[in-house]
Amino acid sequence: MTRKILAVAAGLAIWFIVTAIAGFILRAAWPAYVQVADAMTFTLAMQITRLGIGALATIAAGLVTAHITRSPVVGLIPGILLLALFIPQHVMLWDKFPLWYHLTFLVSLVPLTYLGNRMACAAVGKDAVARHV
């Protein structure tokens, strides 16, 4: 049980670490992004980049969680928790982004976590995962 909780915590931590590092790189490399970040008036390219960062972080969260627990089911918990965390955030930011942006981000959290899970399962072998489910 403790291993599962730590795995979920590690997955969530990885999500925030990946987004923080990618956000730092994005701001350093794209001055126009920095100019509009506070007002959240992002261009289409900026919105797609933000979604890409979120996707990468979500896959990483699923991968790390499933790799630690060897359990695809437990590996989905970070995606579910991220969804619960971000629904209120997106409601508050509803007028800042188009509908497709909100839906793409929110709807992708659990499936991309699953993709990370599958990647972890493939990396360690299906037999190792099956023994830990």
Residue pairs with C-beta under 8 A, 6 or more apart in sequence:
3 68
3 69
4 69
4 71
4 74
6 68
7 64
7 65
7 66
7 68
7 69
7 74
7 75
8 65
8 74
8 77
8 78
8 81
10 64
10 65
10 68
11 61
11 62
11 64
11 65
11 68
11 75
11 77
11 78
11 113
12 61
12 78
12 81
12 82
14 57
14 60
14 61
14 64
15 57
15 58
15 60
15 61
15 78
15 82
16 57
18 53
18 56
18 57
18 60
18 61
19 53
19 54
19 57
22 53
22 56
22 57
23 53
26 33
26 49
26 53
27 33
27 34
27 37
30 46
30 49
32 43
32 46
33 42
33 46
33 49
36 42
36 43
36 46
40 93
40 96
40 97
41 96
42 50
42 97
47 97
47 98
47 101
51 101
51 104
51 105
51 108
54 105
54 108
55 108
55 112
58 79
58 82
58 108
58 109
58 112
58 113
58 116
59 112
59 113
59 115
59 116
59 119
60 116
61 78
61 79
61 82
61 113
61 116
62 75
62 76
62 78
62 79
62 112
62 113
62 114
62 115
62 116
62 117
62 119
62 120
63 116
63 117
63 119
63 120
64 116
64 120
65 74
65 75
65 77
65 78
65 113
65 116
65 117
65 120
66 72
66 74
66 75
66 116
66 117
66 120
66 121
66 129
67 120
67 123
67 124
69 75
69 132
70 120
70 124
70 128
70 129
70 131
70 132
70 133
71 129
71 132
71 133
72 114
72 117
72 118
72 121
72 129
72 133
73 133
75 113
75 114
75 116
75 117
75 120
76 110
76 113
76 114
76 117
78 113
79 109
79 110
79 111
79 112
79 113
79 114
80 109
80 110
80 113
82 109
82 113
83 106
83 109
83 110
86 105
86 106
86 109
87 106
90 97
90 102
90 105
90 106
93 102
94 102
120 129
121 129
